C-alpha cells in the first residue's frame, strides 16, 4: 500500500515511530519521573502534586496492592471522576504489574456488576458518592479489596470543606455499608511501609482493559497491551512535538480520565512530555468550569463537540485570555462546522479534529496542527498507521469512494477480553481493524467520516448519513444541539427525524424544516422535528442516537 498521506505530514513529523524504545509503560513513567521530578503534574480544585509526589504516592499504592496479595496480571478497577486520586491509583496499579480496568462512575448497579465480573477485578478504588452502587453488587463479584475515597481526601484542609459541601449541603453521598473497605489515605499509609517490586513487564502484557462505551451494544473490554499504549503516546509526541516547542505544556482535562481519549491524549501524554493536567471534576457545571479556566495559562484543551459548544454559549467564556492556547483537539464525536467556526472566532485557535476508537488507544488519524481553518476532515493516518477504505466484501476501494474505515497499526488492540468471536468480527487476519465507520479518502490521504454503518438511513434506496444532516441543522442560529435518526416510513422505508434542543425559545418546527429545505436535497431532508430539553449522552458528552431510537420504539 502506498502511504499517500505522508506528503501531507507537517514538517518534523516522522513516518514511523519506534516502540522498541520502551519495554513497558512503567519504564516510560520512570524515565519521565527522572526528567521532570520538580514539575507540576496534576492540579485539581487548587491543589497541585508534582511528578515527585506522583512517584511517591503511586509507589505506595502499588506496594499496598502487592502487600494485599494482588499479583501481576490481576485486574484493578478504578471508578472515579477526575480527581488527584485517579492518576495515583492508575500509575500505582501499573507499577504493581496489574491491569487497570476503568469504570464509568455513573454506571448503574447492573452495569458495574457486568464489568467487574467480566474483567474479574480483584480490587476496586471508588469514590464514596458511588459506594452505595457497589454495595448492591459486591457479594456477586470477585472483589477482594475495596478502597473508598472522598472528593476532598487529597486536597488538604480545603478537602474538609469540599467533603462537607458534598456530603451535607449537596447530599451527593448516599448512605452505604461496605464492610472491610479502607480509605485511600489508609491504603497509601500502609503501602508506605511495604516494598514495591514491579515484576518484569513487556510489550505483550495487558496494561488496560478499556471497556467500549456501549453506544452500539453491550460493553466489551478492549485489551490494550503495553505496546499499544506506548505506540499511541509516541505517535502523539511526534505529532504534537513541533507545535509544543518552547512552552511548558499545560492541558485542560475536562473529559473524564477513565475515557480512553482523556486517558491517553491528556493524562499519559502529559507524563511523556512533562506537562501538567488541570483536572476538571465536573465539566457539566459550565459556570464553575469557565471560572477555573480563568485561573490558568493553558496551552492545550481537549474535548468533544458538545463541550466546546457549551463553553461557547456561556457569556463569560469569550472574556477569557486565550493568548497561550496553542492546540485545541476535538474527538469522541464529529466536530460540527458551526462550532469549529465559532471556536476560531472566539479563541483565535483552530479546532483540530482527530479520530479513533477505544480499540485503537484511541488515535488513528489526526489533522495537521498547522491547519488554518476547520476542514471537516478527520485528518490523515498517524505515524506507523495504515488506513484502507473497504467495501462489504473487504476489498480496498479507489480514492473518493465511500466505504468502511479499516485501520492497522501498533496502537490497535490485541482483541476483546475473553471474547474471541467478537474479536474475529472486527480484527482481520491481515491485522486491519474494521471500525464500522464509513469514510472517504482523498488524493492527499485526508479522510472524511460519512457516518457509522449502523446509523445509516436508507431512504428509497438512497444512503443518508445523519452526520451531514446534523451539521446542517446545527448551522441554524436557533439550534443549540441536534441529533438525527431514521424512522420507519410506508413510502420510503425510512426517513430522517431530527431531535432539537433550542437555543432560541421562538424556534419552530417550520423554521427547522425550511432551513433544511434550503440546504439539503429532497431525500436527505428530515420529515419530522421533535424538540427536547436535552439529548441523551454518554458521560463524555457523546450524543446517543441509539437511545433516541430506543425511545421511539418504546413509545
Residue pairs with C-beta under 8 A, 6 or more apart in sequence:
1 386
1 388
3 15
3 381
3 386
3 445
4 443
4 444
4 445
5 380
5 381
5 387
5 444
5 445
5 446
6 15
6 445
7 444
7 445
8 368
8 380
8 444
8 445
8 446
9 15
9 368
9 380
10 242
10 368
10 369
10 370
11 242
12 241
12 242
13 238
13 239
13 241
13 242
13 383
14 238
14 383
15 383
15 384
16 383
16 384
17 231
17 234
17 235
17 238
17 383
17 384
17 410
18 234
19 203
19 227
19 230
19 231
19 234
19 410
21 230
21 234
22 28
22 31
22 230
23 201
23 202
23 203
23 226
24 201
24 202
24 203
24 205
24 207
24 226
24 230
25 94
25 201
25 207
25 226
25 229
25 230
25 268
26 94
26 95
26 198
26 201
27 201
28 230
28 233
28 271
28 272
29 91
29 94
29 95
29 271
32 51
32 271
32 272
32 274
33 51
33 52
33 54
33 55
35 274
36 51
36 274
37 50
37 51
37 52
37 55
38 50
38 51
38 52
39 50
39 51
39 248
39 274
39 276
40 48
40 49
40 50
40 276
41 48
41 49
41 50
41 51
41 53
41 54
41 87
41 270
41 271
41 276
41 277
42 48
42 49
42 54
42 84
42 87
42 276
42 277
42 279
43 276
43 277
43 278
43 279
43 296
44 82
44 83
44 84
44 154
44 155
44 278
44 279
44 281
45 155
45 158
45 162
45 281
46 155
46 158
47 84
47 154
47 155
47 156
47 158
47 159
48 276
49 57
49 84
49 154
51 274
54 87
54 88
54 91
57 88
57 92
57 188
58 87
58 88
58 89
58 90
58 91
58 92
58 95
59 92
59 95
59 191
59 196
60 92
60 187
60 188
60 189
60 191
60 192
60 194
60 196
61 88
61 89
61 91
61 92
61 93
61 96
61 187
61 188
61 191
62 91
62 92
62 93
62 94
62 95
62 96
62 191
62 196
62 198
63 96
63 191
63 192
63 194
63 195
63 196
64 92
64 187
64 188
64 190
64 191
64 194
65 76
65 92
65 93
65 96
65 98
65 123
65 145
65 191
66 96
66 194
66 195
66 196
66 197
67 190
67 191
67 194
68 123
68 144
68 145
70 76
70 96
70 98
70 122
70 123
70 145
71 97
71 98
72 96
72 97
72 98
72 199
72 201
73 97
73 98
73 99
73 205
73 206
74 98
74 99
74 122
74 123
75 98
75 99
75 101
75 119
75 120
75 121
75 122
75 209
76 89
76 93
76 96
76 98
76 99
76 100
76 101
76 121
76 122
76 123
76 124
76 125
77 101
77 102
77 103
77 115
77 116
77 119
77 121
77 123
77 124
77 125
77 126
77 143
78 86
78 89
78 90
78 93
78 100
78 101
78 102
78 103
78 124
78 125
78 258
79 103
79 104
79 105
79 107
79 112
79 124
79 125
79 126
79 127
79 130
79 134
79 258
80 86
80 89
80 105
80 125
80 126
80 127
80 149
80 258
81 105
81 127
81 256
81 281
81 282
82 253
82 254
82 256
82 257
82 262
82 279
82 280
82 281
83 127
83 149
83 151
83 154
83 279
83 281
84 154
84 155
84 279
85 125
85 127
85 149
85 153
85 154
85 184
86 257
86 258
86 279
87 257
87 267
87 277
88 154
88 188
89 125
89 147
89 184
90 100
90 257
90 267
92 191
93 99
93 100
94 100
94 207
95 196
95 198
96 196
96 198
97 198
97 199
97 201
97 205
99 119
99 206
99 207
99 208
99 209
100 207
100 208
100 209
101 115
101 116
101 119
101 121
101 208
101 209
101 211
101 221
102 208
102 209
102 210
102 211
102 257
102 258
102 259
102 263
103 112
103 115
103 116
103 124
103 211
103 258
104 111
104 256
104 258
104 539
105 126
105 127
105 129
105 130
105 256
105 258
105 539
106 130
106 539
107 115
107 130
107 133
108 133
109 133
109 136
109 137
111 219
112 133
112 134
112 137
113 137
113 140
113 141
114 218
114 219
115 121
115 211
115 219
115 221
116 124
116 137
116 141
116 142
116 143
117 140
117 141
117 142
118 221
118 417
118 418
119 209
119 211
119 221
119 417
120 142
121 141
121 142
121 143
122 142
122 143
122 144
122 145
123 143
123 144
123 145
123 146
123 147
124 134
124 143
124 145
124 146
124 147
125 147
125 149
125 184
126 134
126 146
126 147
126 148
126 149
127 148
127 149
127 150
127 151
128 148
128 149
128 150
128 151
128 173
128 176
129 151
129 166
129 172
129 173
129 174
131 148
131 173
131 176
131 178
131 181
132 174
132 175
132 176
134 146
134 176
134 178
135 176
135 177
135 178
138 146
138 178
146 178
146 180
146 181
146 182
147 181
147 182
147 183
147 184
147 187
148 178
148 181
148 182
148 183
148 184
149 183
149 184
150 159
150 163
150 166
150 167
150 173
150 183
151 159
151 162
151 163
151 166
151 281
152 158
152 159
152 160
152 161
152 162
152 163
152 166
153 159
153 163
153 183
153 184
153 185
154 184
155 162
166 172
166 173
167 173
182 190
201 226
202 226
203 225
203 226
203 227
203 230
204 225
204 226
204 227
204 414
205 225
205 226
206 223
206 224
206 225
206 226
206 414
207 224
207 225
207 226
207 228
207 229
208 222
208 224
208 229
208 263
209 221
209 222
209 223
209 224
209 417
210 221
210 222
210 224
210 260
210 263
210 358
210 361
211 219
211 220
211 221
211 222
211 358
212 219
212 220
212 221
212 222
212 357
212 358
212 359
213 219
213 358
213 538
213 540
213 542
215 538
215 542
215 544
215 546
216 436
216 452
216 454
216 546
220 416
220 417
220 419
220 422
221 416
221 417
221 418
221 419
222 358
222 359
222 413
222 415
222 416
222 417
223 413
223 414
223 415
223 416
223 417
224 361
224 413
224 414
225 413
225 414
227 410
228 361
228 410
228 411
228 412
228 413
228 414
229 264
229 268
229 361
229 411
231 361
231 384
231 409
231 410
231 411
232 264
232 268
232 360
232 361
232 362
232 363
232 411
233 264
233 268
233 269
233 272
234 272
234 383
235 363
235 382
235 383
235 384
235 385
235 411
236 264
236 265
236 269
236 272
236 363
237 269
237 272
237 273
238 383
239 366
239 369
239 382
239 383
240 269
240 273
240 327
240 369
241 273
242 369
243 326
243 327
243 369
243 370
244 273
244 299
244 300
244 326
244 327
247 299
247 324
247 326
248 274
248 275
248 276
248 299
249 270
249 273
249 274
249 275
249 276
249 299
249 300
250 275
250 276
250 278
250 296
250 297
250 298
250 299
250 300
250 324
251 266
251 269
251 270
251 275
251 276
251 277
251 278
251 298
251 299
251 300
251 301
251 302
252 278
252 280
252 293
252 296
252 298
252 300
252 301
252 302
253 262
253 266
253 267
253 277
253 278
253 279
253 280
253 302
254 280
254 283
254 289
254 301
254 302
254 303
254 307
255 261
255 262
255 266
255 283
255 302
255 303
255 304
255 307
255 332
255 540
255 541
256 262
256 539
256 540
257 263
257 266
257 267
257 279
259 332
259 539
259 540
260 356
260 358
260 361
260 362
261 302
261 331
261 332
261 356
261 362
261 540
262 302
262 540
264 361
264 362
264 363
265 302
265 329
265 331
265 362
265 363
266 277
266 302
267 277
269 275
270 276
270 277
275 300
278 292
278 296
278 298
280 289
280 292
282 288
282 289
283 289
283 307
286 310
286 311
286 314
287 314
287 316
289 311
290 311
290 314
290 316
290 317
290 320
291 316
293 317
293 320
294 320
294 321
297 321
297 324
298 324
298 325
299 324
299 325
299 326
299 327
300 325
300 326
300 327
300 328
300 329
301 325
301 327
301 328
301 329
302 328
302 329
302 330
302 331
303 311
303 328
303 329
303 330
303 541
304 330
304 331
304 332
304 333
304 540
304 541
304 542
305 330
305 332
305 333
305 334
305 335
305 336
305 339
305 541
306 333
306 481
306 537
306 541
306 542
306 543
307 541
308 328
308 330
308 335
308 339
308 343
308 351
309 336
309 339
309 480
309 481
311 317
312 318
312 339
312 342
312 343
312 346
313 480
313 503
317 346
318 346
322 346
322 347
322 348
322 349
325 347
325 348
325 349
326 349
327 349
327 352
327 369
328 343
328 347
328 349
328 350
328 351
328 352
329 351
329 352
329 353
329 354
330 340
330 351
330 352
330 353
330 354
331 353
331 354
331 355
331 356
331 362
331 363
332 540
332 541
332 542
333 541
333 542
333 543
334 353
334 449
334 467
334 470
334 471
335 351
335 353
335 374
336 470
336 471
336 474
337 374
337 376
337 471
337 474
337 475
338 471
338 474
338 475
339 351
339 474
340 350
340 351
340 353
340 374
341 374
343 349
343 350
343 351
344 350
344 351
344 373
344 374
350 371
350 372
350 373
350 374
351 374
352 366
352 367
352 369
352 371
352 379
353 366
353 367
353 374
353 375
353 377
353 378
353 379
354 363
354 365
354 366
354 367
354 378
354 379
355 363
355 364
355 365
355 366
355 378
355 379
355 447
355 449
356 362
356 363
356 364
356 365
357 364
357 433
357 435
358 413
359 412
359 413
359 426
359 433
359 435
360 407
360 409
360 411
360 412
360 413
360 433
361 411
361 412
361 413
363 382
363 411
364 381
364 382
364 385
364 387
364 407
364 409
364 411
365 378
365 379
365 380
365 381
365 382
365 385
365 387
365 447
366 378
366 379
366 380
366 382
367 375
367 377
367 378
367 379
367 380
368 379
368 380
375 446
376 448
377 446
377 447
377 448
378 439
378 447
378 448
378 449
379 446
379 447
380 444
380 445
380 446
380 447
381 387
381 407
381 409
381 445
381 447
382 409
382 411
384 409
384 410
385 407
385 408
385 409
385 411
386 407
386 408
386 409
386 432
387 405
387 406
387 407
387 408
387 441
387 447
388 396
388 406
388 408
388 432
389 396
389 397
389 401
389 402
389 403
389 404
389 405
389 406
389 439
389 440
389 441
389 447
390 396
390 397
390 403
390 404
390 406
390 432
390 434
391 397
391 403
391 404
392 404
394 428
397 403
399 441
399 442
399 443
400 440
400 441
400 442
400 443
401 440
402 438
402 439
402 440
402 450
402 463
403 438
403 439
403 440
404 434
404 435
404 436
404 437
404 438
404 439
404 453
405 435
405 437
405 438
405 439
405 447
405 449
406 428
406 432
406 433
406 434
406 435
407 432
407 433
407 435
408 430
408 431
408 432
408 433
412 427
412 431
412 433
413 427
413 433
415 423
415 427
416 422
416 423
425 434
426 433
426 434
426 435
426 436
427 433
427 434
428 434
436 452
436 453
436 454
437 449
437 451
437 452
437 453
438 449
438 450
438 451
438 452
438 453
438 456
438 465
439 447
439 448
439 449
439 450
440 447
440 448
440 450
441 447
442 448
449 467
450 465
450 467
450 468
451 465
451 466
451 467
451 468
455 465
455 466
455 485
455 486
455 545
456 463
456 464
456 465
456 466
456 486
457 463
457 464
457 465
457 466
457 484
457 485
457 486
457 494
457 495
457 496
458 464
458 486
458 493
458 494
459 486
459 489
459 492
459 493
459 494
459 495
459 496
459 523
459 524
460 491
460 492
460 493
460 523
461 493
462 523
464 486
464 496
464 523
464 524
466 483
466 484
466 485
466 486
466 496
466 545
468 520
468 524
469 484
469 496
469 498
469 516
469 520
469 524
469 526
470 482
470 483
470 484
470 498
472 515
472 516
472 519
472 520
473 479
473 482
473 484
473 498
473 500
473 512
473 515
473 516
473 526
474 481
474 482
475 515
475 519
476 507
476 511
476 512
476 515
477 503
477 504
478 502
478 503
478 504
478 506
478 507
478 511
479 500
479 501
479 502
479 503
479 507
479 512
480 501
480 502
480 503
481 500
481 501
481 535
481 543
482 498
482 499
482 500
482 501
482 535
483 498
483 499
483 535
483 543
483 545
483 548
484 496
484 497
484 498
484 499
484 526
484 545
485 496
485 497
485 499
485 545
485 548
485 549
485 552
486 494
486 495
486 496
486 497
486 549
487 494
487 495
487 496
487 497
487 527
487 528
487 552
488 494
489 495
489 527
492 523
495 526
495 527
495 528
496 524
496 525
496 526
496 527
497 526
497 527
497 528
497 529
497 530
497 552
498 512
498 516
498 526
498 528
498 529
498 530
499 530
499 531
499 532
499 535
499 548
500 507
500 512
500 529
500 530
500 531
500 532
501 531
501 532
501 533
501 534
501 535
502 531
507 531
509 529
509 531
512 526
512 529
513 525
513 526
513 529
516 524
516 525
516 526
517 525
535 543
535 544
535 548
536 543
536 544
536 547
536 548
536 551
537 543
537 544
538 544
